[in-house]
Amino acid sequence: MARIAKVVAVTGNVTVVGLDGTTRVLKAGDIIQNSETLRTQTGARAELLMADGQVLLIAPEQNIRMDDSLMQTEVTPTAQEAAVQIA
């Protein structure tokens, strides 16, 4: 299974459900695998560092399947592609 995100910070009760149905409580430093389901309870939040480098903040009371559709782009642009051109 491929890593999709690393947990940067957790506030409150945040869990992840694996493909085998097991649930584990998340803490900073944990790895979330592709196709696992992240759940935040009332008042809980999570900050994730996605495999593509973006930071994703998860609000309270969410139930999110973690997969490639959460990635910003398939290819990270080079510095030259992302640079602002001045006319």
N, CA, C and O atoms as a CHARMM CRD file, in Angstrom:
* protein
*
  348
    1    1 MET  N      0.83200  -1.16900   0.00000 PROA 1      0.00000
    2    1 MET  CA     0.00000   0.00000   0.00000 PROA 1      0.00000
    3    1 MET  C      0.88100   1.23800   0.00000 PROA 1      0.00000
    4    1 MET  O      1.93800   1.24000   0.63000 PROA 1      0.00000
    5    2 ALA  N      0.47100   2.27400  -0.68500 PROA 2      0.00000
    6    2 ALA  CA     1.28500   3.47000  -0.80900 PROA 2      0.00000
    7    2 ALA  C      0.92100   4.51500   0.24100 PROA 2      0.00000
    8    2 ALA  O     -0.24800   4.72300   0.56400 PROA 2      0.00000
    9    3 ARG  N      1.93500   5.14800   0.74800 PROA 3      0.00000
   10    3 ARG  CA     1.73700   6.23800   1.71000 PROA 3      0.00000
   11    3 ARG  C      1.09900   7.41800   0.99200 PROA 3      0.00000
   12    3 ARG  O      1.55200   7.80300  -0.08600 PROA 3      0.00000
   13    4 ILE  N      0.04800   8.00100   1.57900 PROA 4      0.00000
   14    4 ILE  CA    -0.58700   9.16900   0.97600 PROA 4      0.00000
   15    4 ILE  C     -0.36400  10.41900   1.80900 PROA 4      0.00000
   16    4 ILE  O     -0.37200  11.52900   1.27800 PROA 4      0.00000
   17    5 ALA  N     -0.16400  10.24500   3.13200 PROA 5      0.00000
   18    5 ALA  CA     0.02600  11.42000   3.98200 PROA 5      0.00000
   19    5 ALA  C      0.71500  11.04100   5.28500 PROA 5      0.00000
   20    5 ALA  O      0.69300   9.89100   5.72500 PROA 5      0.00000
   21    6 LYS  N      1.33300  12.06800   5.88500 PROA 6      0.00000
   22    6 LYS  CA     1.91400  11.94100   7.21600 PROA 6      0.00000
   23    6 LYS  C      1.16900  12.92100   8.11700 PROA 6      0.00000
   24    6 LYS  O      0.90600  14.05700   7.72100 PROA 6      0.00000
   25    7 VAL  N      0.83400  12.48500   9.31600 PROA 7      0.00000
   26    7 VAL  CA     0.11400  13.33200  10.26700 PROA 7      0.00000
   27    7 VAL  C      1.10400  14.30300  10.89800 PROA 7      0.00000
   28    7 VAL  O      2.09500  13.89500  11.50200 PROA 7      0.00000
   29    8 VAL  N      0.81600  15.60400  10.74700 PROA 8      0.00000
   30    8 VAL  CA     1.66400  16.64400  11.32300 PROA 8      0.00000
   31    8 VAL  C      1.17300  17.00700  12.72100 PROA 8      0.00000
   32    8 VAL  O      1.97000  17.14100  13.64900 PROA 8      0.00000
   33    9 ALA  N     -0.15300  17.16700  12.86900 PROA 9      0.00000
   34    9 ALA  CA    -0.72000  17.54800  14.16300 PROA 9      0.00000
   35    9 ALA  C     -2.14200  17.02300  14.27600 PROA 9      0.00000
   36    9 ALA  O     -2.84900  16.87800  13.27900 PROA 9      0.00000
   37   10 VAL  N     -2.54900  16.73800  15.51900 PROA 10     0.00000
   38   10 VAL  CA    -3.90300  16.25700  15.79700 PROA 10     0.00000
   39   10 VAL  C     -4.42600  16.98200  17.02600 PROA 10     0.00000
   40   10 VAL  O     -3.71500  17.13800  18.01900 PROA 10     0.00000
   41   11 THR  N     -5.67300  17.42400  16.94900 PROA 11     0.00000
   42   11 THR  CA    -6.36800  17.98200  18.09600 PROA 11     0.00000
   43   11 THR  C     -7.65200  17.19400  18.26600 PROA 11     0.00000
   44   11 THR  O     -8.44400  17.09900  17.32900 PROA 11     0.00000
   45   12 GLY  N     -7.87300  16.63100  19.43200 PROA 12     0.00000
   46   12 GLY  CA    -9.09000  15.86900  19.67500 PROA 12     0.00000
   47   12 GLY  C     -8.99900  14.44000  19.17400 PROA 12     0.00000
   48   12 GLY  O     -7.90800  13.90200  18.98100 PROA 12     0.00000
   49   13 ASN  N    -10.16400  13.83000  18.96500 PROA 13     0.00000
   50   13 ASN  CA   -10.24900  12.42300  18.58200 PROA 13     0.00000
   51   13 ASN  C    -10.28900  12.26600  17.05900 PROA 13     0.00000
   52   13 ASN  O    -11.30100  12.54100  16.41500 PROA 13     0.00000
   53   14 VAL  N     -9.16400  11.81800  16.50600 PROA 14     0.00000
   54   14 VAL  CA    -9.04500  11.57300  15.06500 PROA 14     0.00000
   55   14 VAL  C     -8.62500  10.11700  14.88400 PROA 14     0.00000
   56   14 VAL  O     -7.65300   9.66000  15.48500 PROA 14     0.00000
   57   15 THR  N     -9.36800   9.40000  14.05000 PROA 15     0.00000
   58   15 THR  CA    -9.05900   7.99200  13.80500 PROA 15     0.00000
   59   15 THR  C     -8.93400   7.74300  12.31100 PROA 15     0.00000
   60   15 THR  O     -9.34200   8.56100  11.48600 PROA 15     0.00000
   61   16 VAL  N     -8.35700   6.58900  11.98600 PROA 16     0.00000
   62   16 VAL  CA    -8.29000   6.14800  10.60300 PROA 16     0.00000
   63   16 VAL  C     -8.71400   4.68400  10.57600 PROA 16     0.00000
   64   16 VAL  O     -8.35400   3.89300  11.44800 PROA 16     0.00000
   65   17 VAL  N     -9.49500   4.34800   9.54100 PROA 17     0.00000
   66   17 VAL  CA    -9.95800   2.97800   9.35700 PROA 17     0.00000
   67   17 VAL  C     -9.19700   2.38500   8.18200 PROA 17     0.00000
   68   17 VAL  O     -9.25800   2.90400   7.06700 PROA 17     0.00000
   69   18 GLY  N     -8.47900   1.29500   8.43600 PROA 18     0.00000
   70   18 GLY  CA    -7.70700   0.62400   7.39600 PROA 18     0.00000
   71   18 GLY  C     -8.60200  -0.18800   6.47600 PROA 18     0.00000
   72   18 GLY  O     -9.78600  -0.38000   6.75400 PROA 18     0.00000
   73   19 LEU  N     -8.03300  -0.66000   5.38800 PROA 19     0.00000
   74   19 LEU  CA    -8.78100  -1.46600   4.42500 PROA 19     0.00000
   75   19 LEU  C     -9.29000  -2.76700   5.03600 PROA 19     0.00000
   76   19 LEU  O    -10.27300  -3.34000   4.56500 PROA 19     0.00000
   77   20 ASP  N     -8.62100  -3.22700   6.08000 PROA 20     0.00000
   78   20 ASP  CA    -9.05500  -4.46700   6.74700 PROA 20     0.00000
   79   20 ASP  C    -10.12600  -4.20800   7.80200 PROA 20     0.00000
   80   20 ASP  O    -10.58800  -5.13800   8.46300 PROA 20     0.00000
   81   21 GLY  N    -10.52900  -2.92000   7.96200 PROA 21     0.00000
   82   21 GLY  CA   -11.59200  -2.57200   8.90300 PROA 21     0.00000
   83   21 GLY  C    -11.13100  -2.20200  10.28900 PROA 21     0.00000
   84   21 GLY  O    -11.94500  -1.79500  11.11800 PROA 21     0.00000
   85   22 THR  N     -9.84200  -2.33300  10.56800 PROA 22     0.00000
   86   22 THR  CA    -9.34600  -1.96900  11.89400 PROA 22     0.00000
   87   22 THR  C     -9.24800  -0.45300  12.02600 PROA 22     0.00000
   88   22 THR  O     -8.88700   0.24500  11.07900 PROA 22     0.00000
   89   23 THR  N     -9.57500   0.04000  13.21300 PROA 23     0.00000
   90   23 THR  CA    -9.53300   1.47600  13.49300 PROA 23     0.00000
   91   23 THR  C     -8.37800   1.75700  14.43900 PROA 23     0.00000
   92   23 THR  O     -8.16500   1.03200  15.41100 PROA 23     0.00000
   93   24 ARG  N     -7.62500   2.82800  14.14100 PROA 24     0.00000
   94   24 ARG  CA    -6.55500   3.23500  15.04300 PROA 24     0.00000
   95   24 ARG  C     -6.63500   4.74200  15.28000 PROA 24     0.00000
   96   24 ARG  O     -7.03300   5.50300  14.39800 PROA 24     0.00000
   97   25 VAL  N     -6.25600   5.15100  16.46800 PROA 25     0.00000
   98   25 VAL  CA    -6.23000   6.56900  16.82800 PROA 25     0.00000
   99   25 VAL  C     -4.97300   7.18100  16.23600 PROA 25     0.00000
  100   25 VAL  O     -3.88400   6.61800  16.35000 PROA 25     0.00000
  101   26 LEU  N     -5.12900   8.34700  15.59800 PROA 26     0.00000
  102   26 LEU  CA    -3.97800   8.99400  14.96900 PROA 26     0.00000
  103   26 LEU  C     -3.27200   9.92900  15.92800 PROA 26     0.00000
  104   26 LEU  O     -3.88900  10.55200  16.79200 PROA 26     0.00000
  105   27 LYS  N     -1.94400  10.01000  15.75100 PROA 27     0.00000
  106   27 LYS  CA    -1.11000  10.94700  16.49100 PROA 27     0.00000
  107   27 LYS  C     -0.07300  11.51300  15.52300 PROA 27     0.00000
  108   27 LYS  O      0.16000  10.94500  14.45600 PROA 27     0.00000
  109   28 ALA  N      0.53400  12.60600  15.88800 PROA 28     0.00000
  110   28 ALA  CA     1.56200  13.22300  15.04800 PROA 28     0.00000
  111   28 ALA  C      2.63400  12.19700  14.71000 PROA 28     0.00000
  112   28 ALA  O      3.09200  11.44800  15.57300 PROA 28     0.00000
  113   29 GLY  N      3.02600  12.17600  13.44600 PROA 29     0.00000
  114   29 GLY  CA     4.05500  11.25900  12.97000 PROA 29     0.00000
  115   29 GLY  C      3.52100  10.00600  12.31100 PROA 29     0.00000
  116   29 GLY  O      4.26000   9.30800  11.61600 PROA 29     0.00000
  117   30 ASP  N      2.23100   9.70600  12.52200 PROA 30     0.00000
  118   30 ASP  CA     1.63800   8.51400  11.90300 PROA 30     0.00000
  119   30 ASP  C      1.54400   8.67700  10.38600 PROA 30     0.00000
  120   30 ASP  O      1.48300   9.79200   9.86700 PROA 30     0.00000
  121   31 ILE  N      1.53500   7.56300   9.70400 PROA 31     0.00000
  122   31 ILE  CA     1.41100   7.52100   8.24700 PROA 31     0.00000
  123   31 ILE  C      0.01300   7.02800   7.87900 PROA 31     0.00000
  124   31 ILE  O     -0.49400   6.07100   8.46600 PROA 31     0.00000
  125   32 ILE  N     -0.60400   7.69300   6.90000 PROA 32     0.00000
  126   32 ILE  CA    -1.89700   7.26300   6.37000 PROA 32     0.00000
  127   32 ILE  C     -1.64600   6.67700   4.98900 PROA 32     0.00000
  128   32 ILE  O     -0.98800   7.28800   4.14700 PROA 32     0.00000
  129   33 GLN  N     -2.17700   5.49300   4.77300 PROA 33     0.00000
  130   33 GLN  CA    -1.99800   4.79300   3.50600 PROA 33     0.00000
  131   33 GLN  C     -3.13800   5.11700   2.53500 PROA 33     0.00000
  132   33 GLN  O     -4.23100   5.50500   2.94700 PROA 33     0.00000
  133   34 ASN  N     -2.86000   4.95200   1.25100 PROA 34     0.00000
  134   34 ASN  CA    -3.86000   5.17200   0.21300 PROA 34     0.00000
  135   34 ASN  C     -5.08800   4.30400   0.48300 PROA 34     0.00000
  136   34 ASN  O     -4.95700   3.12400   0.80700 PROA 34     0.00000
  137   35 SER  N     -6.27500   4.88300   0.35100 PROA 35     0.00000
  138   35 SER  CA    -7.58500   4.23700   0.49800 PROA 35     0.00000
  139   35 SER  C     -8.02200   4.00100   1.93600 PROA 35     0.00000
  140   35 SER  O     -9.06500   3.38600   2.15700 PROA 35     0.00000
  141   36 GLU  N     -7.26300   4.46700   2.92200 PROA 36     0.00000
  142   36 GLU  CA    -7.74800   4.42000   4.29600 PROA 36     0.00000
  143   36 GLU  C     -8.73800   5.57200   4.49600 PROA 36     0.00000
  144   36 GLU  O     -8.72200   6.54600   3.74200 PROA 36     0.00000
  145   37 THR  N     -9.59900   5.45800   5.51300 PROA 37     0.00000
  146   37 THR  CA   -10.61100   6.47800   5.77800 PROA 37     0.00000
  147   37 THR  C    -10.28400   7.21100   7.06700 PROA 37     0.00000
  148   37 THR  O    -10.14300   6.59700   8.12500 PROA 37     0.00000
  149   38 LEU  N    -10.16700   8.53100   6.96900 PROA 38     0.00000
  150   38 LEU  CA    -9.86500   9.37600   8.11500 PROA 38     0.00000
  151   38 LEU  C    -11.16800   9.92100   8.68200 PROA 38     0.00000
  152   38 LEU  O    -12.04000  10.35800   7.93100 PROA 38     0.00000
  153   39 ARG  N    -11.30500   9.89700  10.01500 PROA 39     0.00000
  154   39 ARG  CA   -12.52300  10.38100  10.68100 PROA 39     0.00000
  155   39 ARG  C    -12.14400  11.34500  11.79300 PROA 39     0.00000
  156   39 ARG  O    -11.32100  11.02400  12.65000 PROA 39     0.00000
  157   40 THR  N    -12.75200  12.53300  11.77600 PROA 40     0.00000
  158   40 THR  CA   -12.58200  13.48400  12.87100 PROA 40     0.00000
  159   40 THR  C    -13.91000  13.59900  13.60900 PROA 40     0.00000
  160   40 THR  O    -14.97200  13.68900  12.99500 PROA 40     0.00000
  161   41 GLN  N    -13.83100  13.59600  14.93300 PROA 41     0.00000
  162   41 GLN  CA   -15.02200  13.72000  15.77300 PROA 41     0.00000
  163   41 GLN  C    -15.31100  15.19700  16.03900 PROA 41     0.00000
  164   41 GLN  O    -14.56100  16.06800  15.59900 PROA 41     0.00000
  165   42 THR  N    -16.38900  15.47500  16.75300 PROA 42     0.00000
  166   42 THR  CA   -16.75800  16.84400  17.11700 PROA 42     0.00000
  167   42 THR  C    -15.58700  17.53600  17.81300 PROA 42     0.00000
  168   42 THR  O    -15.04300  17.02000  18.78900 PROA 42     0.00000
  169   43 GLY  N    -15.20900  18.70100  17.30500 PROA 43     0.00000
  170   43 GLY  CA   -14.11200  19.47400  17.88200 PROA 43     0.00000
  171   43 GLY  C    -12.71800  19.01000  17.50600 PROA 43     0.00000
  172   43 GLY  O    -11.73800  19.65000  17.88900 PROA 43     0.00000
  173   44 ALA  N    -12.60100  17.91600  16.76800 PROA 44     0.00000
  174   44 ALA  CA   -11.28400  17.38000  16.39900 PROA 44     0.00000
  175   44 ALA  C    -10.81100  17.95600  15.06800 PROA 44     0.00000
  176   44 ALA  O    -11.61700  18.30300  14.20500 PROA 44     0.00000
  177   45 ARG  N     -9.51500  18.05100  14.92000 PROA 45     0.00000
  178   45 ARG  CA    -8.89700  18.53700  13.67800 PROA 45     0.00000
  179   45 ARG  C     -7.61200  17.75200  13.42600 PROA 45     0.00000
  180   45 ARG  O     -7.00000  17.20200  14.34100 PROA 45     0.00000
  181   46 ALA  N     -7.22700  17.72300  12.15200 PROA 46     0.00000
  182   46 ALA  CA    -5.95600  17.07800  11.80400 PROA 46     0.00000
  183   46 ALA  C     -5.25100  17.91600  10.74300 PROA 46     0.00000
  184   46 ALA  O     -5.88800  18.51700   9.87900 PROA 46     0.00000
  185   47 GLU  N     -3.93800  17.94100  10.82700 PROA 47     0.00000
  186   47 GLU  CA    -3.11200  18.59300   9.81800 PROA 47     0.00000
  187   47 GLU  C     -2.24200  17.50900   9.20200 PROA 47     0.00000
  188   47 GLU  O     -1.51400  16.80700   9.90300 PROA 47     0.00000
  189   48 LEU  N     -2.32900  17.38200   7.87400 PROA 48     0.00000
  190   48 LEU  CA    -1.61700  16.32000   7.16600 PROA 48     0.00000
  191   48 LEU  C     -0.63800  16.90500   6.15900 PROA 48     0.00000
  192   48 LEU  O     -0.91400  17.92500   5.52800 PROA 48     0.00000
  193   49 LEU  N      0.50700  16.24900   6.01600 PROA 49     0.00000
  194   49 LEU  CA     1.43800  16.57200   4.94300 PROA 49     0.00000
  195   49 LEU  C      1.23900  15.50400   3.88100 PROA 49     0.00000
  196   49 LEU  O      1.59500  14.34200   4.07500 PROA 49     0.00000
  197   50 MET  N      0.66200  15.91800   2.75200 PROA 50     0.00000
  198   50 MET  CA     0.35100  14.97300   1.68700 PROA 50     0.00000
  199   50 MET  C      1.61900  14.56000   0.95700 PROA 50     0.00000
  200   50 MET  O      2.63300  15.25600   1.02000 PROA 50     0.00000
  201   51 ALA  N      1.56200  13.43900   0.27100 PROA 51     0.00000
  202   51 ALA  CA     2.72500  12.91000  -0.45200 PROA 51     0.00000
  203   51 ALA  C      3.22100  13.87600  -1.52400 PROA 51     0.00000
  204   51 ALA  O      4.39600  13.84500  -1.89100 PROA 51     0.00000
  205   52 ASP  N      2.32300  14.74500  -2.03400 PROA 52     0.00000
  206   52 ASP  CA     2.73300  15.70600  -3.05700 PROA 52     0.00000
  207   52 ASP  C      3.29500  16.99300  -2.45800 PROA 52     0.00000
  208   52 ASP  O      3.64400  17.91400  -3.19600 PROA 52     0.00000
  209   53 GLY  N      3.38700  17.06900  -1.12100 PROA 53     0.00000
  210   53 GLY  CA     3.98700  18.22300  -0.45900 PROA 53     0.00000
  211   53 GLY  C      2.99200  19.25200   0.05700 PROA 53     0.00000
  212   53 GLY  O      3.38000  20.13900   0.81700 PROA 53     0.00000
  213   54 GLN  N      1.74000  19.16800  -0.32400 PROA 54     0.00000
  214   54 GLN  CA     0.77700  20.14300   0.16800 PROA 54     0.00000
  215   54 GLN  C      0.34300  19.79600   1.58800 PROA 54     0.00000
  216   54 GLN  O      0.40100  18.63800   2.00000 PROA 54     0.00000
  217   55 VAL  N     -0.09400  20.81200   2.33100 PROA 55     0.00000
  218   55 VAL  CA    -0.61300  20.61300   3.68000 PROA 55     0.00000
  219   55 VAL  C     -2.12800  20.63000   3.58000 PROA 55     0.00000
  220   55 VAL  O     -2.70900  21.52700   2.96800 PROA 55     0.00000
  221   56 LEU  N     -2.76000  19.64000   4.18200 PROA 56     0.00000
  222   56 LEU  CA    -4.21000  19.50900   4.14600 PROA 56     0.00000
  223   56 LEU  C     -4.72700  19.57600   5.57800 PROA 56     0.00000
  224   56 LEU  O     -4.31200  18.79600   6.43600 PROA 56     0.00000
  225   57 LEU  N     -5.64700  20.52600   5.83100 PROA 57     0.00000
  226   57 LEU  CA    -6.25200  20.67100   7.14800 PROA 57     0.00000
  227   57 LEU  C     -7.61800  20.01300   7.11400 PROA 57     0.00000
  228   57 LEU  O     -8.43000  20.31100   6.23800 PROA 57     0.00000
  229   58 ILE  N     -7.87800  19.12100   8.05700 PROA 58     0.00000
  230   58 ILE  CA    -9.14800  18.40800   8.12300 PROA 58     0.00000
  231   58 ILE  C     -9.95500  18.97900   9.28800 PROA 58     0.00000
  232   58 ILE  O     -9.48600  18.99900  10.42600 PROA 58     0.00000
  233   59 ALA  N    -11.16300  19.43900   8.99500 PROA 59     0.00000
  234   59 ALA  CA   -12.04600  20.05800   9.98200 PROA 59     0.00000
  235   59 ALA  C    -12.75700  18.99700  10.82100 PROA 59     0.00000
  236   59 ALA  O    -12.69700  17.80800  10.50600 PROA 59     0.00000
  237   60 PRO  N    -13.43300  19.43200  11.89300 PROA 60     0.00000
  238   60 PRO  CA   -14.20000  18.50000  12.72700 PROA 60     0.00000
  239   60 PRO  C    -15.34500  17.82900  11.95200 PROA 60     0.00000
  240   60 PRO  O    -15.85400  18.35900  10.96400 PROA 60     0.00000
  241   61 GLU  N    -15.72400  16.65500  12.43700 PROA 61     0.00000
  242   61 GLU  CA   -16.86200  15.89700  11.92700 PROA 61     0.00000
  243   61 GLU  C    -16.75500  15.56500  10.43400 PROA 61     0.00000
  244   61 GLU  O    -17.70900  15.74400   9.67700 PROA 61     0.00000
  245   62 GLN  N    -15.59000  15.08400  10.03100 PROA 62     0.00000
  246   62 GLN  CA   -15.34800  14.69000   8.64300 PROA 62     0.00000
  247   62 GLN  C    -15.10600  13.18800   8.56000 PROA 62     0.00000
  248   62 GLN  O    -14.64200  12.55900   9.51100 PROA 62     0.00000
  249   63 ASN  N    -15.43000  12.64000   7.41200 PROA 63     0.00000
  250   63 ASN  CA   -15.21800  11.22300   7.11700 PROA 63     0.00000
  251   63 ASN  C    -14.67100  11.19300   5.68700 PROA 63     0.00000
  252   63 ASN  O    -15.44600  11.27400   4.73300 PROA 63     0.00000
  253   64 ILE  N    -13.36100  11.07800   5.52600 PROA 64     0.00000
  254   64 ILE  CA   -12.71700  11.26800   4.22600 PROA 64     0.00000
  255   64 ILE  C    -11.92200  10.03700   3.82700 PROA 64     0.00000
  256   64 ILE  O    -11.06700   9.55800   4.57200 PROA 64     0.00000
  257   65 ARG  N    -12.22100   9.53400   2.63500 PROA 65     0.00000
  258   65 ARG  CA   -11.39800   8.45200   2.08300 PROA 65     0.00000
  259   65 ARG  C    -10.14000   9.08600   1.50400 PROA 65     0.00000
  260   65 ARG  O    -10.21400   9.94500   0.62600 PROA 65     0.00000
  261   66 MET  N     -9.00100   8.65900   1.99600 PROA 66     0.00000
  262   66 MET  CA    -7.72600   9.24300   1.59400 PROA 66     0.00000
  263   66 MET  C     -7.22500   8.54400   0.33100 PROA 66     0.00000
  264   66 MET  O     -6.79400   7.39100   0.37100 PROA 66     0.00000
  265   67 ASP  N     -7.29100   9.26200  -0.78700 PROA 67     0.00000
  266   67 ASP  CA    -6.80600   8.69300  -2.04300 PROA 67     0.00000
  267   67 ASP  C     -6.20500   9.78600  -2.91400 PROA 67     0.00000
  268   67 ASP  O     -6.12700  10.94600  -2.50900 PROA 67     0.00000
  269   68 ASP  N     -5.78400   9.40700  -4.10900 PROA 68     0.00000
  270   68 ASP  CA    -5.08300  10.33000  -4.99900 PROA 68     0.00000
  271   68 ASP  C     -5.92300  11.52700  -5.42700 PROA 68     0.00000
  272   68 ASP  O     -5.36700  12.52300  -5.89100 PROA 68     0.00000
  273   69 SER  N     -7.25200  11.46000  -5.28500 PROA 69     0.00000
  274   69 SER  CA    -8.09000  12.59100  -5.67600 PROA 69     0.00000
  275   69 SER  C     -7.85700  13.80300  -4.76900 PROA 69     0.00000
  276   69 SER  O     -8.25800  14.91500  -5.11200 PROA 69     0.00000
  277   70 LEU  N     -7.21900  13.59900  -3.62300 PROA 70     0.00000
  278   70 LEU  CA    -6.91500  14.70000  -2.71300 PROA 70     0.00000
  279   70 LEU  C     -5.63000  15.42700  -3.08200 PROA 70     0.00000
  280   70 LEU  O     -5.33300  16.48600  -2.52900 PROA 70     0.00000
  281   71 MET  N     -4.87500  14.86800  -4.00200 PROA 71     0.00000
  282   71 MET  CA    -3.62000  15.48100  -4.41000 PROA 71     0.00000
  283   71 MET  C     -3.90200  16.69600  -5.27900 PROA 71     0.00000
  284   71 MET  O     -4.85900  16.72700  -6.05300 PROA 71     0.00000
  285   72 GLN  N     -3.03700  17.69900  -5.12800 PROA 72     0.00000
  286   72 GLN  CA    -3.21900  18.94600  -5.85900 PROA 72     0.00000
  287   72 GLN  C     -2.98800  18.74500  -7.36000 PROA 72     0.00000
  288   72 GLN  O     -3.78400  19.19900  -8.18100 PROA 72     0.00000
  289   73 THR  N     -1.91900  18.08000  -7.70100 PROA 73     0.00000
  290   73 THR  CA    -1.59600  17.81700  -9.09800 PROA 73     0.00000
  291   73 THR  C     -0.89200  16.46900  -9.18600 PROA 73     0.00000
  292   73 THR  O     -0.37700  15.95700  -8.19300 PROA 73     0.00000
  293   74 GLU  N     -0.87900  15.91100 -10.37700 PROA 74     0.00000
  294   74 GLU  CA    -0.14900  14.66200 -10.57700 PROA 74     0.00000
  295   74 GLU  C      1.34600  14.89300 -10.62200 PROA 74     0.00000
  296   74 GLU  O      2.13500  14.03800 -10.22000 PROA 74     0.00000
  297   75 VAL  N      1.72800  16.07100 -11.12000 PROA 75     0.00000
  298   75 VAL  CA     3.14500  16.39900 -11.25500 PROA 75     0.00000
  299   75 VAL  C      3.39600  17.73200 -10.57400 PROA 75     0.00000
  300   75 VAL  O      2.69700  18.70700 -10.84700 PROA 75     0.00000
  301   76 THR  N      4.36900  17.78600  -9.70400 PROA 76     0.00000
  302   76 THR  CA     4.73400  19.03800  -9.06600 PROA 76     0.00000
  303   76 THR  C      5.50700  19.87800 -10.07400 PROA 76     0.00000
  304   76 THR  O      6.47400  19.39900 -10.66600 PROA 76     0.00000
  305   77 PRO  N      5.08300  21.15000 -10.27900 PROA 77     0.00000
  306   77 PRO  CA     5.77700  21.97800 -11.26000 PROA 77     0.00000
  307   77 PRO  C      7.20200  22.30000 -10.81300 PROA 77     0.00000
  308   77 PRO  O      7.49400  22.36800  -9.61900 PROA 77     0.00000
  309   78 THR  N      8.06400  22.49200 -11.77700 PROA 78     0.00000
  310   78 THR  CA     9.42800  22.91200 -11.46600 PROA 78     0.00000
  311   78 THR  C      9.38300  24.37400 -11.03900 PROA 78     0.00000
  312   78 THR  O      8.37100  25.04500 -11.23600 PROA 78     0.00000
  313   79 ALA  N     10.46200  24.86800 -10.46000 PROA 79     0.00000
  314   79 ALA  CA    10.52600  26.27000 -10.04100 PROA 79     0.00000
  315   79 ALA  C     10.29700  27.19700 -11.24200 PROA 79     0.00000
  316   79 ALA  O      9.63600  28.22900 -11.12800 PROA 79     0.00000
  317   80 GLN  N     10.85700  26.80600 -12.39400 PROA 80     0.00000
  318   80 GLN  CA    10.71300  27.63000 -13.59900 PROA 80     0.00000
  319   80 GLN  C      9.24500  27.65500 -14.06200 PROA 80     0.00000
  320   80 GLN  O      8.74700  28.70500 -14.46600 PROA 80     0.00000
  321   81 GLU  N      8.55700  26.51200 -14.00600 PROA 81     0.00000
  322   81 GLU  CA     7.15100  26.46900 -14.41200 PROA 81     0.00000
  323   81 GLU  C      6.26400  27.26200 -13.47000 PROA 81     0.00000
  324   81 GLU  O      5.25700  27.82600 -13.89800 PROA 81     0.00000
  325   82 ALA  N      6.62400  27.31500 -12.18000 PROA 82     0.00000
  326   82 ALA  CA     5.80800  27.99300 -11.19200 PROA 82     0.00000
  327   82 ALA  C      6.14000  29.47700 -11.04700 PROA 82     0.00000
  328   82 ALA  O      5.42100  30.21500 -10.37300 PROA 82     0.00000
  329   83 ALA  N      7.22900  29.91100 -11.67900 PROA 83     0.00000
  330   83 ALA  CA     7.67200  31.30400 -11.53400 PROA 83     0.00000
  331   83 ALA  C      6.72400  32.26500 -12.23100 PROA 83     0.00000
  332   83 ALA  O      6.14600  31.95400 -13.27200 PROA 83     0.00000
  333   84 VAL  N      6.57900  33.44000 -11.63000 PROA 84     0.00000
  334   84 VAL  CA     5.75500  34.49900 -12.20700 PROA 84     0.00000
  335   84 VAL  C      6.57500  35.19900 -13.27300 PROA 84     0.00000
  336   84 VAL  O      7.72400  35.56900 -13.03100 PROA 84     0.00000
  337   85 GLN  N      6.00200  35.38200 -14.43800 PROA 85     0.00000
  338   85 GLN  CA     6.67900  36.06500 -15.52500 PROA 85     0.00000
  339   85 GLN  C      6.36900  37.55900 -15.47300 PROA 85     0.00000
  340   85 GLN  O      5.19900  37.93600 -15.42600 PROA 85     0.00000
  341   86 ILE  N      7.36900  38.39800 -15.48000 PROA 86     0.00000
  342   86 ILE  CA     7.18500  39.84300 -15.46500 PROA 86     0.00000
  343   86 ILE  C      7.31600  40.35100 -16.88800 PROA 86     0.00000
  344   86 ILE  O      8.31200  40.10700 -17.56800 PROA 86     0.00000
  345   87 ALA  N      6.28500  41.06200 -17.32100 PROA 87     0.00000
  346   87 ALA  CA     6.25800  41.56400 -18.70900 PROA 87     0.00000
  347   87 ALA  C      7.02500  42.82800 -18.86000 PROA 87     0.00000
  348   87 ALA  O      7.10000  43.37700 -19.96000 PROA 87     0.00000
